C-alpha cells in the first residue's frame, strides 16, 4: 500500500492514481495544497500535518508516520513534498521512502532544479527517482532518465511528462519487490 506526501499541485499524485497504483492515503504539510483536492476527489483519506501545530519537525514527523502506518502504508512516495523528513520518520520506513526530483541528481538539488538547469545552460537535464535520506535530494538513486535542455520553452512540460511516466514505473517495481520479500 502506498502513502503519498504532497505540498503542491499533485500532478505526480495524479499520475500514480491514473496508473492504478494502490494509493491508500495522502498527507500534506499545507492545508491549501491543491493536491489534497485531487486525493479527496479520488475518495482517499487525507490529513494535514502543519509545523504550526507541533513543537518541532521531529514531533510532527512522528505523528505523520503513525498516521501513515494506521492507513496500512508500506511505501511512502514524496510527490512534490517540500519539507525535509527527520530521522524519526525515516526510521519508521527504512528504504521505503521515494522522491521524484526534476534534475539529474546530484546536479541541481533543491527547489529550483529546472530554473537552475536553464540558468546553467547545461546540454542535458532530466528526472531522478531516489530513496530519501536526511539530506536535500541526496539519497541513493533508483532511476534516472535524461532530456535535452533544448527546446528551452518546453523543458518544464517535458520534465513533468517524464516524471509522470518514471515515478509510477519505479513505484510499481518497488511494490512488486516488497511483495516478493
Ligand atoms: C515536481 O516537479 C517534483 O519533481 C518536485 O515538485 C514538483 C511537484 O509537482 N519535487 P506536483 O505537485 O506533483 O504537480
Backbone and ligand atoms as CSV (ligand in chain L), in Angstrom:
chain,resi,resn,atom,element,x,y,z
A,1,UNK,N,N,0.845,-1.205,0.000
A,1,UNK,CA,C,0.000,0.000,0.000
A,1,UNK,C,C,0.877,1.251,0.000
A,2,UNK,N,N,0.450,2.258,-0.758
A,2,UNK,CA,C,1.277,3.450,-0.957
A,2,UNK,C,C,0.659,4.649,-0.235
A,3,UNK,N,N,1.488,5.386,0.488
A,3,UNK,CA,C,1.083,6.675,1.053
A,3,UNK,C,C,1.842,7.765,0.318
A,4,UNK,N,N,1.161,8.858,0.003
A,4,UNK,CA,C,1.795,9.916,-0.784
A,4,UNK,C,C,1.814,11.206,0.035
A,5,UNK,N,N,2.976,11.867,0.058
A,5,UNK,CA,C,3.104,13.172,0.719
A,5,UNK,C,C,3.186,14.244,-0.364
A,6,UNK,N,N,2.423,15.309,-0.183
A,6,UNK,CA,C,2.305,16.356,-1.213
A,6,UNK,C,C,2.365,17.737,-0.554
A,7,UNK,N,N,2.817,18.721,-1.355
A,7,UNK,CA,C,2.729,20.119,-0.907
A,7,UNK,C,C,2.142,21.019,-1.985
A,8,UNK,N,N,2.037,20.508,-3.216
A,8,UNK,CA,C,1.705,21.398,-4.329
A,8,UNK,C,C,0.512,20.957,-5.143
A,9,UNK,N,N,0.691,20.961,-6.472
A,9,UNK,CA,C,-0.444,20.720,-7.375
A,9,UNK,C,C,-0.876,19.263,-7.435
A,10,UNK,N,N,0.060,18.372,-7.220
A,10,UNK,CA,C,-0.320,16.961,-7.166
A,10,UNK,C,C,-0.400,16.276,-8.515
A,11,UNK,N,N,0.303,16.803,-9.524
A,11,UNK,CA,C,0.249,16.119,-10.818
A,11,UNK,C,C,0.937,14.754,-10.735
A,12,UNK,N,N,1.957,14.636,-9.892
A,12,UNK,CA,C,2.592,13.318,-9.724
A,12,UNK,C,C,1.695,12.361,-8.942
A,13,UNK,N,N,0.978,12.879,-7.956
A,13,UNK,CA,C,-0.028,12.054,-7.280
A,13,UNK,C,C,-1.041,11.538,-8.307
A,14,UNK,N,N,-1.489,12.437,-9.192
A,14,UNK,CA,C,-2.468,12.054,-10.201
A,14,UNK,C,C,-1.915,10.958,-11.107
A,15,UNK,N,N,-0.640,11.066,-11.447
A,15,UNK,CA,C,-0.016,10.047,-12.308
A,15,UNK,C,C,-0.023,8.686,-11.609
A,16,UNK,N,N,0.231,8.682,-10.296
A,16,UNK,CA,C,0.203,7.411,-9.544
A,16,UNK,C,C,-1.209,6.831,-9.538
A,17,UNK,N,N,-2.197,7.709,-9.349
A,17,UNK,CA,C,-3.593,7.255,-9.322
A,17,UNK,C,C,-4.002,6.730,-10.693
A,18,UNK,N,N,-3.633,7.494,-11.745
A,18,UNK,CA,C,-4.013,7.087,-13.102
A,18,UNK,C,C,-3.365,5.758,-13.490
A,19,UNK,N,N,-2.195,5.489,-12.898
A,19,UNK,CA,C,-1.500,4.228,-13.205
A,19,UNK,C,C,-2.103,3.052,-12.429
A,20,UNK,N,N,-3.095,3.345,-11.583
A,20,UNK,CA,C,-3.769,2.274,-10.852
A,20,UNK,C,C,-2.978,1.740,-9.673
A,21,UNK,N,N,-2.025,2.513,-9.183
A,21,UNK,CA,C,-1.243,2.057,-8.033
A,21,UNK,C,C,-2.081,2.137,-6.755
A,22,UNK,N,N,-1.789,1.256,-5.777
A,22,UNK,CA,C,-2.636,1.181,-4.589
A,22,UNK,C,C,-2.345,2.302,-3.583
A,23,UNK,N,N,-2.709,3.528,-3.964
A,23,UNK,CA,C,-2.555,4.671,-3.050
A,23,UNK,C,C,-3.693,4.607,-2.036
A,24,UNK,N,N,-3.341,4.603,-0.732
A,24,UNK,CA,C,-4.372,4.464,0.300
A,24,UNK,C,C,-4.487,5.689,1.200
A,25,UNK,N,N,-3.540,6.627,1.097
A,25,UNK,CA,C,-3.578,7.795,1.979
A,25,UNK,C,C,-2.704,8.902,1.405
A,26,UNK,N,N,-3.148,10.154,1.623
A,26,UNK,CA,C,-2.392,11.308,1.130
A,26,UNK,C,C,-2.289,12.328,2.264
A,27,UNK,N,N,-1.065,12.764,2.548
A,27,UNK,CA,C,-0.870,13.748,3.614
A,27,UNK,C,C,-0.068,14.927,3.089
A,28,UNK,N,N,-0.256,16.071,3.746
A,28,UNK,CA,C,0.430,17.288,3.323
A,28,UNK,C,C,0.871,18.089,4.536
A,29,UNK,N,N,1.872,18.941,4.335
A,29,UNK,CA,C,2.238,19.920,5.352
A,29,UNK,C,C,1.427,21.196,5.168
A,30,UNK,N,N,0.711,21.298,4.028
A,30,UNK,CA,C,-0.032,22.530,3.714
A,30,UNK,C,C,-1.521,22.238,3.539
A,31,UNK,N,N,-2.299,22.947,4.337
A,31,UNK,CA,C,-3.754,22.796,4.271
A,31,UNK,C,C,-4.303,23.167,2.891
A,32,UNK,N,N,-3.627,24.140,2.221
A,32,UNK,CA,C,-4.155,24.673,0.959
A,32,UNK,C,C,-3.541,23.992,-0.273
A,33,UNK,N,N,-2.868,22.858,-0.093
A,33,UNK,CA,C,-2.256,22.196,-1.257
A,33,UNK,C,C,-3.351,21.682,-2.195
A,34,UNK,N,N,-3.343,22.121,-3.461
A,34,UNK,CA,C,-4.357,21.638,-4.405
A,34,UNK,C,C,-4.331,20.113,-4.558
A,35,UNK,N,N,-3.187,19.509,-4.299
A,35,UNK,CA,C,-3.081,18.044,-4.395
A,35,UNK,C,C,-4.091,17.353,-3.479
A,36,UNK,N,N,-4.421,17.977,-2.341
A,36,UNK,CA,C,-5.381,17.356,-1.416
A,36,UNK,C,C,-6.753,17.234,-2.054
A,37,UNK,N,N,-7.094,18.204,-2.917
A,37,UNK,CA,C,-8.372,18.145,-3.639
A,37,UNK,C,C,-8.420,16.924,-4.548
A,38,UNK,N,N,-7.297,16.679,-5.230
A,38,UNK,CA,C,-7.233,15.503,-6.113
A,38,UNK,C,C,-7.441,14.227,-5.300
A,39,UNK,N,N,-6.809,14.185,-4.117
A,39,UNK,CA,C,-6.922,12.991,-3.276
A,39,UNK,C,C,-8.371,12.796,-2.827
A,40,UNK,N,N,-8.988,13.908,-2.417
A,40,UNK,CA,C,-10.387,13.802,-1.953
A,40,UNK,C,C,-11.287,13.368,-3.108
A,41,UNK,N,N,-11.013,13.918,-4.301
A,41,UNK,CA,C,-11.820,13.553,-5.471
A,41,UNK,C,C,-11.687,12.059,-5.774
A,42,UNK,N,N,-10.545,11.492,-5.412
A,42,UNK,CA,C,-10.337,10.059,-5.630
A,42,UNK,C,C,-10.864,9.233,-4.456
A,43,UNK,N,N,-11.470,9.915,-3.466
A,43,UNK,CA,C,-12.063,9.218,-2.333
A,43,UNK,C,C,-11.044,8.722,-1.319
A,44,UNK,N,N,-9.870,9.329,-1.318
A,44,UNK,CA,C,-8.808,8.853,-0.415
A,44,UNK,C,C,-8.805,9.618,0.904
A,45,UNK,N,N,-8.422,8.964,1.996
A,45,UNK,CA,C,-8.249,9.688,3.257
A,45,UNK,C,C,-7.087,10.672,3.143
A,46,UNK,N,N,-7.301,11.881,3.647
A,46,UNK,CA,C,-6.244,12.902,3.626
A,46,UNK,C,C,-6.039,13.434,5.040
A,47,UNK,N,N,-4.845,13.979,5.278
A,47,UNK,CA,C,-4.582,14.624,6.565
A,47,UNK,C,C,-3.524,15.698,6.359
A,48,UNK,N,N,-3.590,16.727,7.206
A,48,UNK,CA,C,-2.622,17.826,7.142
A,48,UNK,C,C,-1.821,17.828,8.437
A,49,UNK,N,N,-0.506,17.857,8.297
A,49,UNK,CA,C,0.387,17.900,9.460
A,49,UNK,C,C,1.241,19.146,9.325
A,50,UNK,N,N,0.687,20.258,9.810
A,50,UNK,CA,C,1.359,21.540,9.681
A,50,UNK,C,C,2.374,21.706,10.810
A,51,UNK,N,N,3.487,22.330,10.489
A,51,UNK,CA,C,4.507,22.561,11.523
A,51,UNK,C,C,3.979,23.452,12.640
A,52,UNK,N,N,3.048,24.345,12.301
A,52,UNK,CA,C,2.492,25.276,13.293
A,52,UNK,C,C,1.841,24.554,14.468
A,53,UNK,N,N,1.401,23.324,14.227
A,53,UNK,CA,C,0.633,22.616,15.254
A,53,UNK,C,C,1.502,21.688,16.100
A,54,UNK,N,N,2.821,21.723,15.894
A,54,UNK,CA,C,3.697,20.815,16.626
A,54,UNK,C,C,4.906,21.561,17.184
A,55,UNK,N,N,5.503,20.982,18.228
A,55,UNK,CA,C,6.632,21.628,18.890
A,55,UNK,C,C,7.822,21.765,17.939
A,56,UNK,N,N,8.070,20.727,17.151
A,56,UNK,CA,C,9.200,20.766,16.214
A,56,UNK,C,C,8.948,19.763,15.085
A,57,UNK,N,N,9.901,19.722,14.147
A,57,UNK,CA,C,9.753,18.836,12.988
A,57,UNK,C,C,9.705,17.362,13.388
A,58,UNK,N,N,10.557,16.997,14.360
A,58,UNK,CA,C,10.614,15.597,14.787
A,58,UNK,C,C,9.252,15.139,15.300
A,59,UNK,N,N,8.639,15.980,16.132
A,59,UNK,CA,C,7.342,15.601,16.683
A,59,UNK,C,C,6.303,15.492,15.556
A,60,UNK,N,N,6.312,16.480,14.654
A,60,UNK,CA,C,5.367,16.443,13.529
A,60,UNK,C,C,5.569,15.166,12.710
A,61,UNK,N,N,6.830,14.823,12.444
A,61,UNK,CA,C,7.108,13.665,11.599
A,61,UNK,C,C,6.697,12.354,12.265
A,62,UNK,N,N,6.803,12.288,13.602
A,62,UNK,CA,C,6.369,11.087,14.320
A,62,UNK,C,C,4.864,10.881,14.180
A,63,UNK,N,N,4.122,11.970,14.318
A,63,UNK,CA,C,2.657,11.884,14.210
A,63,UNK,C,C,2.270,11.511,12.779
A,64,UNK,N,N,2.972,12.100,11.824
A,64,UNK,CA,C,2.720,11.796,10.412
A,64,UNK,C,C,2.991,10.315,10.127
A,65,UNK,N,N,4.114,9.801,10.631
A,65,UNK,CA,C,4.460,8.391,10.401
A,65,UNK,C,C,3.405,7.479,11.008
A,66,UNK,N,N,2.935,7.826,12.190
A,66,UNK,CA,C,1.924,6.995,12.852
A,66,UNK,C,C,0.631,6.982,12.040
A,67,UNK,N,N,0.239,8.155,11.532
A,67,UNK,CA,C,-0.985,8.219,10.722
A,67,UNK,C,C,-0.840,7.336,9.472
A,68,UNK,N,N,0.305,7.402,8.823
A,68,UNK,CA,C,0.507,6.594,7.608
A,68,UNK,C,C,0.441,5.105,7.956
A,69,UNK,N,N,1.062,4.719,9.072
A,69,UNK,CA,C,1.027,3.305,9.474
A,69,UNK,C,C,-0.408,2.861,9.770
A,70,UNK,N,N,-1.176,3.744,10.369
A,70,UNK,CA,C,-2.584,3.411,10.655
A,70,UNK,C,C,-3.376,3.175,9.367
A,71,UNK,N,N,-2.944,3.810,8.276
A,71,UNK,CA,C,-3.607,3.611,6.977
A,71,UNK,C,C,-3.007,2.419,6.222
A,72,UNK,N,N,-2.150,1.643,6.895
A,72,UNK,CA,C,-1.525,0.443,6.312
A,72,UNK,C,C,-0.535,0.754,5.197
A,73,UNK,N,N,0.074,1.918,5.273
A,73,UNK,CA,C,1.054,2.309,4.251
A,73,UNK,C,C,2.361,1.537,4.455
A,74,UNK,N,N,2.853,0.963,3.336
A,74,UNK,CA,C,4.147,0.252,3.374
A,74,UNK,C,C,5.236,1.060,2.683
A,75,UNK,N,N,4.838,1.791,1.646
A,75,UNK,CA,C,5.797,2.551,0.840
A,75,UNK,C,C,5.335,4.009,0.802
A,76,UNK,N,N,6.263,4.935,1.090
A,76,UNK,CA,C,5.916,6.366,1.116
A,76,UNK,C,C,6.512,7.038,-0.120
A,77,UNK,N,N,5.677,7.756,-0.856
A,77,UNK,CA,C,6.147,8.474,-2.045
A,77,UNK,C,C,6.044,9.975,-1.788
A,78,UNK,N,N,7.165,10.668,-1.943
A,78,UNK,CA,C,7.146,12.135,-1.871
A,78,UNK,C,C,6.888,12.649,-3.277
A,79,UNK,N,N,5.711,13.210,-3.480
A,79,UNK,CA,C,5.327,13.679,-4.815
A,79,UNK,C,C,5.158,15.187,-4.727
A,80,UNK,N,N,6.295,15.889,-4.772
A,80,UNK,CA,C,6.236,17.337,-4.601
A,80,UNK,C,C,6.021,17.713,-3.147
A,81,UNK,N,N,6.646,16.957,-2.240
A,81,UNK,CA,C,6.569,17.283,-0.797
A,81,UNK,C,C,7.768,18.154,-0.464
A,82,UNK,N,N,7.519,19.350,0.044
A,82,UNK,CA,C,8.556,20.377,0.110
A,82,UNK,C,C,9.231,20.543,1.473
A,83,UNK,N,N,9.089,19.550,2.363
A,83,UNK,CA,C,9.827,19.594,3.622
A,83,UNK,C,C,10.799,18.418,3.684
A,84,UNK,N,N,11.951,18.637,4.326
A,84,UNK,CA,C,12.844,17.519,4.607
A,84,UNK,C,C,12.221,16.668,5.708
A,85,UNK,N,N,12.461,15.365,5.651
A,85,UNK,CA,C,11.949,14.473,6.688
A,85,UNK,C,C,13.047,14.217,7.721
A,86,UNK,N,N,12.645,14.111,8.972
A,86,UNK,CA,C,13.627,13.915,10.044
A,86,UNK,C,C,13.816,12.422,10.337
A,87,UNK,N,N,14.886,12.133,11.111
A,87,UNK,CA,C,15.254,10.737,11.387
A,87,UNK,C,C,14.099,9.911,11.981
A,88,UNK,N,N,13.311,10.452,12.922
A,88,UNK,CA,C,12.231,9.630,13.477
A,88,UNK,C,C,11.275,9.108,12.401
A,89,UNK,N,N,11.076,9.888,11.335
A,89,UNK,CA,C,10.215,9.423,10.242
A,89,UNK,C,C,10.963,8.393,9.386
A,90,UNK,N,N,12.207,8.716,9.035
A,90,UNK,CA,C,12.981,7.834,8.148
A,90,UNK,C,C,13.133,6.449,8.775
A,91,UNK,N,N,13.306,6.406,10.098
A,91,UNK,CA,C,13.492,5.125,10.790
A,91,UNK,C,C,12.245,4.248,10.747
A,92,UNK,N,N,11.092,4.862,10.564
A,92,UNK,CA,C,9.840,4.081,10.534
A,92,UNK,C,C,9.612,3.408,9.183
A,93,UNK,N,N,10.230,3.960,8.116
A,93,UNK,CA,C,10.033,3.401,6.770
A,93,UNK,C,C,11.397,3.191,6.093
A,94,UNK,N,N,12.242,2.329,6.667
A,94,UNK,CA,C,13.607,2.203,6.127
A,94,UNK,C,C,13.609,1.692,4.688
A,95,UNK,N,N,14.336,2.399,3.815
A,95,UNK,CA,C,14.442,2.031,2.390
A,95,UNK,C,C,13.088,2.028,1.699
A,96,UNK,N,N,12.115,2.677,2.282
A,96,UNK,CA,C,10.757,2.622,1.717
A,96,UNK,C,C,10.170,4.018,1.535
A,97,UNK,N,N,11.049,4.986,1.302
A,97,UNK,CA,C,10.595,6.352,1.008
A,97,UNK,C,C,11.260,6.785,-0.289
A,98,UNK,N,N,10.440,7.210,-1.247
A,98,UNK,CA,C,10.922,7.526,-2.591
A,98,UNK,C,C,10.566,8.967,-2.928
A,99,UNK,N,N,11.484,9.640,-3.620
A,99,UNK,CA,C,11.215,11.022,-4.052
A,99,UNK,C,C,11.406,11.136,-5.556
A,100,UNK,N,N,10.673,12.056,-6.167
A,100,UNK,CA,C,10.875,12.388,-7.579
A,100,UNK,C,C,11.455,13.790,-7.641
A,101,UNK,N,N,12.532,13.942,-8.439
A,101,UNK,CA,C,13.207,15.242,-8.499
A,101,UNK,C,C,13.486,15.617,-9.958
A,102,UNK,N,N,13.223,16.895,-10.317
A,102,UNK,CA,C,13.315,17.282,-11.729
A,102,UNK,C,C,14.712,17.714,-12.189
A,103,UNK,N,N,15.718,16.863,-11.929
A,103,UNK,CA,C,17.056,17.079,-12.496
A,103,UNK,C,C,17.779,15.744,-12.429
A,104,UNK,N,N,18.968,15.712,-13.031
A,104,UNK,CA,C,19.814,14.519,-12.916
A,104,UNK,C,C,20.693,14.709,-11.689
A,105,UNK,N,N,20.204,14.265,-10.537
A,105,UNK,CA,C,20.989,14.407,-9.301
A,105,UNK,C,C,22.322,13.665,-9.434
A,106,UNK,N,N,23.422,14.153,-8.879
A,106,UNK,CA,C,23.471,15.214,-7.876
A,106,UNK,C,C,23.441,16.631,-8.454
A,107,UNK,N,N,23.250,16.792,-9.747
A,107,UNK,CA,C,23.159,18.147,-10.291
A,107,UNK,C,C,21.833,18.784,-9.870
A,108,UNK,N,N,21.878,20.026,-9.488
A,108,UNK,CA,C,20.700,20.851,-9.215
A,108,UNK,C,C,19.722,20.273,-8.183
A,109,UNK,N,N,20.193,20.014,-6.956
A,109,UNK,CA,C,19.246,19.681,-5.886
A,109,UNK,C,C,18.457,20.922,-5.491
A,110,UNK,N,N,17.425,20.736,-4.689
A,110,UNK,CA,C,16.695,21.897,-4.154
A,110,UNK,C,C,15.442,22.230,-4.946
A,111,UNK,N,N,14.878,23.365,-4.564
A,111,UNK,CA,C,13.524,23.706,-5.007
A,111,UNK,C,C,13.451,24.239,-6.438
A,112,UNK,N,N,14.584,24.715,-6.998
A,112,UNK,CA,C,14.522,25.395,-8.299
A,112,UNK,C,C,15.322,24.642,-9.361
A,113,UNK,N,N,15.168,23.313,-9.361
A,113,UNK,CA,C,16.049,22.486,-10.206
A,113,UNK,C,C,15.912,22.819,-11.700
A,114,UNK,N,N,14.703,23.050,-12.157
A,114,UNK,CA,C,14.514,23.294,-13.603
A,114,UNK,C,C,15.101,24.662,-13.970
A,115,UNK,N,N,14.799,25.674,-13.175
A,115,UNK,CA,C,15.351,27.018,-13.417
A,115,UNK,C,C,16.877,26.991,-13.342
A,116,UNK,N,N,17.412,26.222,-12.364
A,116,UNK,CA,C,18.865,26.173,-12.203
A,116,UNK,C,C,19.528,25.527,-13.420
A,117,UNK,N,N,18.907,24.483,-13.961
A,117,UNK,CA,C,19.469,23.824,-15.158
A,117,UNK,C,C,19.432,24.786,-16.343
A,118,UNK,N,N,18.336,25.522,-16.475
A,118,UNK,CA,C,18.224,26.503,-17.571
A,118,UNK,C,C,19.292,27.589,-17.416
A,119,UNK,N,N,19.457,28.076,-16.190
A,119,UNK,CA,C,20.424,29.151,-15.944
A,119,UNK,C,C,21.852,28.672,-16.204
A,120,UNK,N,N,22.121,27.404,-15.902
A,120,UNK,CA,C,23.475,26.866,-16.108
A,120,UNK,C,C,23.717,26.511,-17.569
A,121,UNK,N,N,22.634,26.485,-18.341
A,121,UNK,CA,C,22.707,26.216,-19.775
A,121,UNK,C,C,23.390,24.877,-20.071
A,122,UNK,N,N,23.063,23.862,-19.263
A,122,UNK,CA,C,23.617,22.523,-19.495
A,122,UNK,C,C,22.999,21.943,-20.764
A,123,UNK,N,N,23.670,20.979,-21.359
A,123,UNK,CA,C,23.127,20.372,-22.576
A,123,UNK,C,C,21.973,19.429,-22.241
A,124,UNK,N,N,22.142,18.732,-21.091
A,124,UNK,CA,C,21.199,17.675,-20.718
A,124,UNK,C,C,20.772,17.831,-19.265
A,125,UNK,N,N,19.471,17.644,-19.030
A,125,UNK,CA,C,18.998,17.536,-17.642
A,125,UNK,C,C,18.079,16.321,-17.610
A,126,UNK,N,N,17.150,16.248,-16.674
A,126,UNK,CA,C,16.306,15.056,-16.653
A,126,UNK,C,C,15.560,14.897,-15.353
A,127,UNK,N,N,15.273,13.638,-15.019
A,127,UNK,CA,C,14.474,13.323,-13.832
A,127,UNK,C,C,15.172,12.208,-13.057
A,128,UNK,N,N,15.130,12.326,-11.736
A,128,UNK,CA,C,15.707,11.300,-10.856
A,128,UNK,C,C,14.634,10.792,-9.894
A,129,UNK,N,N,14.592,9.485,-9.734
A,129,UNK,CA,C,13.798,8.873,-8.659
A,129,UNK,C,C,14.812,8.304,-7.679
A,130,UNK,N,N,14.694,8.684,-6.404
A,130,UNK,CA,C,15.711,8.231,-5.443
A,130,UNK,C,C,15.097,7.920,-4.088
A,131,UNK,N,N,15.828,7.103,-3.328
A,131,UNK,CA,C,15.431,6.851,-1.936
A,131,UNK,C,C,15.748,8.090,-1.115
A,132,UNK,N,N,14.969,8.307,-0.077
A,132,UNK,CA,C,15.100,9.539,0.702
A,132,UNK,C,C,15.927,9.293,1.956
A,133,UNK,N,N,16.876,10.205,2.198
A,133,UNK,CA,C,17.591,10.225,3.473
A,133,UNK,C,C,17.435,11.619,4.084
A,134,UNK,N,N,18.274,11.934,5.077
A,134,UNK,CA,C,18.076,13.214,5.776
A,134,UNK,C,C,18.512,14.423,4.968
A,135,UNK,N,N,19.246,14.210,3.888
A,135,UNK,CA,C,19.779,15.327,3.118
A,135,UNK,C,C,18.764,15.909,2.145
A,136,UNK,N,N,19.203,16.976,1.475
A,136,UNK,CA,C,18.353,17.606,0.468
A,136,UNK,C,C,18.619,16.932,-0.880
A,137,UNK,N,N,17.715,16.024,-1.282
A,137,UNK,CA,C,17.822,15.314,-2.563
A,137,UNK,C,C,19.125,14.531,-2.684
A,138,UNK,N,N,19.502,13.826,-1.592
A,138,UNK,CA,C,20.810,13.159,-1.558
A,138,UNK,C,C,20.745,11.628,-1.493
A,139,UNK,N,N,19.592,11.009,-1.360
A,139,UNK,CA,C,19.540,9.553,-1.156
A,139,UNK,C,C,19.957,8.776,-2.398
A,140,UNK,N,N,20.172,7.451,-2.244
A,140,UNK,CA,C,20.606,6.611,-3.363
A,140,UNK,C,C,19.647,6.691,-4.561
A,141,UNK,N,N,20.236,6.817,-5.750
A,141,UNK,CA,C,19.433,6.947,-6.974
A,141,UNK,C,C,18.878,5.578,-7.381
A,142,UNK,N,N,17.583,5.552,-7.674
A,142,UNK,CA,C,16.952,4.321,-8.151
A,142,UNK,C,C,16.836,4.319,-9.670
A,143,UNK,N,N,16.545,5.479,-10.255
A,143,UNK,CA,C,16.358,5.556,-11.711
A,143,UNK,C,C,16.576,6.994,-12.164
A,144,UNK,N,N,17.208,7.147,-13.315
A,144,UNK,CA,C,17.360,8.484,-13.909
A,144,UNK,C,C,17.093,8.379,-15.398
A,145,UNK,N,N,16.517,9.435,-15.933
A,145,UNK,CA,C,16.372,9.499,-17.385
A,145,UNK,C,C,16.682,10.921,-17.824
A,146,UNK,N,N,17.436,11.034,-18.903
A,146,UNK,CA,C,17.912,12.345,-19.354
A,146,UNK,C,C,16.996,12.930,-20.422
A,147,UNK,N,N,17.048,14.258,-20.507
A,147,UNK,CA,C,16.314,15.011,-21.532
A,147,UNK,C,C,17.225,16.128,-22.034
A,148,UNK,N,N,17.161,16.460,-23.335
A,148,UNK,CA,C,17.912,17.632,-23.795
A,148,UNK,C,C,17.281,18.911,-23.255
A,149,UNK,N,N,18.122,19.890,-22.927
A,149,UNK,CA,C,17.586,21.161,-22.420
A,149,UNK,C,C,16.765,21.880,-23.496
A,150,UNK,N,N,17.250,21.773,-24.731
A,150,UNK,CA,C,16.548,22.433,-25.846
A,150,UNK,C,C,15.428,21.533,-26.377
A,151,UNK,N,N,14.315,22.064,-26.829
A,151,UNK,CA,C,13.963,23.477,-26.789
A,151,UNK,C,C,13.572,23.927,-25.383
A,152,UNK,N,N,14.190,25.037,-24.972
A,152,UNK,CA,C,14.009,25.544,-23.610
A,152,UNK,C,C,12.546,25.799,-23.262
A,153,UNK,N,N,11.791,26.275,-24.247
A,153,UNK,CA,C,10.407,26.696,-23.977
A,153,UNK,C,C,9.546,25.529,-23.479
A,154,UNK,N,N,9.909,24.318,-23.869
A,154,UNK,CA,C,9.068,23.180,-23.478
A,154,UNK,C,C,9.728,22.322,-22.394
A,155,UNK,N,N,10.856,22.781,-21.848
A,155,UNK,CA,C,11.587,21.924,-20.904
A,155,UNK,C,C,10.708,21.521,-19.714
A,156,UNK,N,N,10.053,22.498,-19.117
A,156,UNK,CA,C,9.267,22.200,-17.917
A,156,UNK,C,C,8.197,21.136,-18.217
A,157,UNK,N,N,7.528,21.338,-19.325
A,157,UNK,CA,C,6.471,20.394,-19.733
A,157,UNK,C,C,7.058,18.993,-19.968
A,158,UNK,N,N,8.211,18.929,-20.625
A,158,UNK,CA,C,8.818,17.624,-20.910
A,158,UNK,C,C,9.307,16.948,-19.631
A,159,UNK,N,N,9.846,17.761,-18.705
A,159,UNK,CA,C,10.291,17.195,-17.415
A,159,UNK,C,C,9.097,16.581,-16.682
A,160,UNK,N,N,7.996,17.322,-16.625
A,160,UNK,CA,C,6.845,16.811,-15.875
A,160,UNK,C,C,6.279,15.556,-16.537
A,161,UNK,N,N,6.241,15.542,-17.854
A,161,UNK,CA,C,5.743,14.339,-18.549
A,161,UNK,C,C,6.632,13.135,-18.213
A,162,UNK,N,N,7.936,13.373,-18.155
A,162,UNK,CA,C,8.863,12.280,-17.811
A,162,UNK,C,C,8.651,11.829,-16.364
A,163,UNK,N,N,8.478,12.793,-15.454
A,163,UNK,CA,C,8.200,12.436,-14.049
A,163,UNK,C,C,6.967,11.544,-13.971
A,164,UNK,N,N,5.939,11.924,-14.729
A,164,UNK,CA,C,4.658,11.210,-14.625
A,164,UNK,C,C,4.755,9.791,-15.196
A,165,UNK,N,N,5.753,9.554,-16.038
A,165,UNK,CA,C,5.984,8.193,-16.564
A,165,UNK,C,C,6.913,7.405,-15.627
A,166,UNK,N,N,7.990,8.072,-15.182
A,166,UNK,CA,C,9.035,7.363,-14.426
A,166,UNK,C,C,8.585,7.000,-13.004
A,167,UNK,N,N,7.925,7.931,-12.320
A,167,UNK,CA,C,7.569,7.690,-10.910
A,167,UNK,C,C,6.655,6.471,-10.758
A,168,UNK,N,N,5.550,6.390,-11.508
A,168,UNK,CA,C,4.703,5.198,-11.353
A,168,UNK,C,C,5.431,3.902,-11.725
A,169,UNK,N,N,6.329,3.962,-12.702
A,169,UNK,CA,C,7.071,2.753,-13.104
A,169,UNK,C,C,7.925,2.251,-11.946
A,170,UNK,N,N,8.674,3.153,-11.316
A,170,UNK,CA,C,9.563,2.744,-10.220
A,170,UNK,C,C,8.738,2.298,-9.002
A,171,UNK,N,N,7.665,3.007,-8.716
A,171,UNK,CA,C,6.832,2.633,-7.562
A,171,UNK,C,C,6.229,1.243,-7.785
A,172,UNK,N,N,5.795,0.966,-9.010
A,172,UNK,CA,C,5.226,-0.361,-9.292
A,172,UNK,C,C,6.291,-1.440,-9.063
A,173,UNK,N,N,7.503,-1.172,-9.516
A,173,UNK,CA,C,8.585,-2.155,-9.324
A,173,UNK,C,C,8.877,-2.354,-7.844
A,174,UNK,N,N,8.872,-1.268,-7.078
A,174,UNK,CA,C,9.162,-1.400,-5.646
A,174,UNK,C,C,8.063,-2.173,-4.935
A,175,UNK,N,N,6.818,-1.956,-5.339
A,175,UNK,CA,C,5.704,-2.707,-4.733
A,175,UNK,C,C,5.869,-4.197,-5.012
A,176,UNK,N,N,6.274,-4.518,-6.239
A,176,UNK,CA,C,6.468,-5.928,-6.601
A,176,UNK,C,C,7.591,-6.531,-5.753
A,177,UNK,N,N,8.657,-5.769,-5.538
A,177,UNK,CA,C,9.762,-6.254,-4.704
A,177,UNK,C,C,9.317,-6.491,-3.270
A,178,UNK,N,N,8.521,-5.534,-2.739
A,178,UNK,CA,C,8.006,-5.672,-1.362
A,178,UNK,C,C,7.234,-6.972,-1.237
A,179,UNK,N,N,6.398,-7.250,-2.257
A,179,UNK,CA,C,5.559,-8.435,-2.186
A,179,UNK,C,C,6.376,-9.719,-2.295
A,180,UNK,N,N,7.456,-9.647,-3.087
A,180,UNK,CA,C,8.293,-10.840,-3.285
A,180,UNK,C,C,9.102,-11.188,-2.038
A,181,UNK,N,N,9.291,-10.222,-1.139
A,181,UNK,CA,C,10.132,-10.456,0.060
A,181,UNK,C,C,9.460,-11.334,1.091
L,1,LIG,C1,C,7.707,18.038,-9.320
L,1,LIG,O1,O,8.430,18.680,-10.323
L,1,LIG,C2,C,8.625,17.245,-8.430
L,1,LIG,O2,O,9.711,16.701,-9.108
L,1,LIG,C3,C,9.113,18.298,-7.479
L,1,LIG,O3,O,7.981,19.105,-7.225
L,1,LIG,C4,C,7.105,19.046,-8.352
L,1,LIG,C5,C,5.757,18.632,-7.839
L,1,LIG,O4,O,4.745,18.746,-8.786
L,1,LIG,N1,N,9.689,17.696,-6.310
L,1,LIG,P1,P,3.287,18.139,-8.490
L,1,LIG,O5,O,2.813,18.727,-7.173
L,1,LIG,O6,O,3.399,16.646,-8.444
L,1,LIG,O7,O,2.440,18.605,-9.644
